[in-house]
Amino acid sequence: MTTQEYGPGRHVEVIGHPERGIVLLWHGMSVDHGSCLLPLARRLADGGAMALAVDWDPTAADGGRSDLLSSVRHARDTAALHGLDPDDLVVVGWSLGGTAAVSLAVHAKRLGIDLGGVVLVAPAGSPHVVDPISGSRLPTPLPPGEGRCRVDVVYGTADTVTPPDVVGGLELRLRAAGWSTSLHAVDTDHGGVVGARYHPRTEQYLPSTDAAALTALGHVATIVLDAVG
């Protein structure tokens, strides 16, 4: 594992080699908490992908937009450096990071990029949530999905932070707009979907040793690796 800067003072942990491709990982609402996605990053590296777990700041004045887009540029540059097509990049977003990831897919053409795929893991999918990329709510209805990347959606059956009906509603909105989607349920809670457990004392998600969370983590890693190809 190596630590790189994707912008001045902004860090990303890089794990693995890109035999299968490159995956960009975005955490949720906590500030600079890419470490919570390291269990998933390690599973992806074991499966032949290079995983980039990004620190970003959703409390910044721009909601984290500059961090997120700078990390995309860094990941695309990394792909090019390894002789890969930057437009094959797969973006995985957990919680608020999932909202940002679907927004990236929605606005990709305007940003002048394509994506290999997007995986939304327990995304904050309520129509009232402000997405960090656009600084506004996701459009209703969503733009047509024809010609755009596939979106795989995962939720935890015991998730009380982003409940299954909310996550399923986002997938339904995407599918109704013609996006190619899949919807997967794993038997765990909001942290367990990424192999983590919430610690109230530190108010952080840390690696979990719970069997259900580790099983769910394996399922999510498989979904992501399938998206990479």
N, C-alpha and C positions, 0 to 999 in steps of 0.2 A: 504494500500500500504506500502510495506517495501523496503528499499534499502539494497542490498547485494553486497558483493564484489565477482566477479567471477575470479579475479586475483588481484595481489597487486596494489591497487589504481584504479582498474577498476570496474565500478559500473553497476548494473542492477536493475531496478525497477520491483518489483514483485507484481502483482495484482491478486486477486481471489484465488479460491480453485480448485484443479484439478479433479472435479467430472467427466468431460468428457475427460480431458487430458491436456497436456502442450504445449504451443505455444511459440516459440522463435521469437522475433521481431528484425529485423535489419534495422536501418535507412539508409539514403543515404550518400551523399558526405560530409556533415557537420561533424565537429569533436564533438564527445561525445554529440550527439543530440537525444538520445533515448526518451527524453521528447516529441518530436514531434509525437511519436507514442502512447502516452498515451490515446488519445481519442479512438483509435482502441483497445488498451489494456483493457480499461474499458468496451467497448462493449463485448469483448470476455469474460471478467470476469462475466459480467451479464448473458452471455449465458452458464456458467458452466465450463469454461476453466480457467486454470492458465496461465497468460500472463507474459512473461519476456521481458521487453523493455530494450535493451542493449545500453550502451554507447560504441562506438568503434571509432578508429582513422584511417580513410583512408589515412591520410597524414603521418603516421608512415613510418619508413624506409622499413618495410616489406609490406606496403600497407594495413595494418590492419589484416593480416592473423593471427597473434598470438592472437589478441583480439577475432576475430571471432571464431577460433577453441577453445579457452579457454571458450568462452561463451557456445559453444556446449557441452563441457565437464561438465560445471556447470549445464546446463539444463538436461543433461542425469543423472547426480548425483541427481538432484532434483527429477526427475522421480523415480529413484530407491528408494529414501528416502520415497516416498509416495506409494511405492509398485506397481509402474507402470513399464511397459516395456520401457526402454530407446529408443528402436528402433521404438517406436510409436510417437516419437517427431515430431511435425509439425513445419517447419521453414517458416516464412513469411519475405520476403525481399522487401523493397520499394526502387525504384530508383537504385543507385549503390548497395544497400543491396540486391536487387533482382538479380543482376548479381552474387553477392557472393552466394546467395541461390541456383541458378541453378548450379553454379560450385560445391557447396557442394554435390548436388544430383549427378552430373556427377562423382565426385571423391569419393563418399561415400564408395564404396567397398575398394578402396585403403587405405582409412582412417580407415577401420575396423568397419564401422557403417552401420546401415540401418536407414531409415527415414520413418515416417508414412505418410508424404506428404510434398510438398513444394507449397507455394503460392507466385507467383511473382506479385507484385503490381507496375505497371508502371516501369518495370525493364529497366535499361540501356542495351538494347538488341542488339545494333549495333555490327556487327562482329569485329569492330575495338577497342571496349572497352576492357581494361585489367581488368580481374577479380581479386579481392583481395585474393581469396583462392589460386590460382595457380601462380599468378604473371604474367600471360600471357593471351592471348586472348582465348576465348572459342574455343575448337577444331572444325574444319570444315572438314568433317561433324561431327556432334555430335555422341558419341558412341551409340550403340543400347540400346533402352530403355527397352527391355524385362527383366522382373524380377526386375525392378527398381520402385521407388515410382511414384505416380501420381503427375503431375505438373499442377496446376491451374494458369491461367494467367489473369490479370485484367489490363485494360487501361482506361484512361479518354479520352473521345471524344474530349475535348478541350485542351488536353495536348500538349504544345509546347516544353517541355523539353525532354520527351521521347515520340515522336509522335506515334499515333496509328499504322502507317505502320511499324515502327521499332519494336514495341512490337509484333504486329501480325507476323512479319517476324521471330522473335525468337520462337514463338509458332509453326509456320509452320516448322521450322528446327527441333524442338523437335518431332513433329508429324511424320515428314518424316523419322526420325530415329527410329520410333516405340515406342516412349514414349506415355503413356496414358495422355492426356491433355484435358483441357477445356479452352475456351477463352470467356471473359466477357467484355462488354463495360459498363461504367457508365458515366453519363452525367455531367462531371466536368473536372477540370484541374489537373495538376500534384500534387498539394498539397491537393486538394479536395478529392482525392481518399483515403486519410488517415484522412480526417476530419480536414485538416490544410489549412492555408492561408500564402502565402509568404509575409514577411514584408521587403521591400527593405532597410529601414533605419537600421534595425538590421541584415539584411541578414540571417534571420532565418524563419523557418516555425513554426507558432504558431496556437493554436486551432482556428478553424473557427466557426462563427455563421451563415454562409451562408446556406440557406435552401438546395440548391443543393448539397453542400459538405456534409451536415449531412445525406441527403438521400443516397448519394453515400457511405458514411461511413457505413451505415446500410447494404447496399448490400455487401460490402467487408467483413464485419464481418460475414455475413451469409455464404459466400463462405468459409471463414476460418473455421468456426464452422462445416460446412459440411465435410471439410477435416479432422477435428479432429475426427468426428464420433459421 
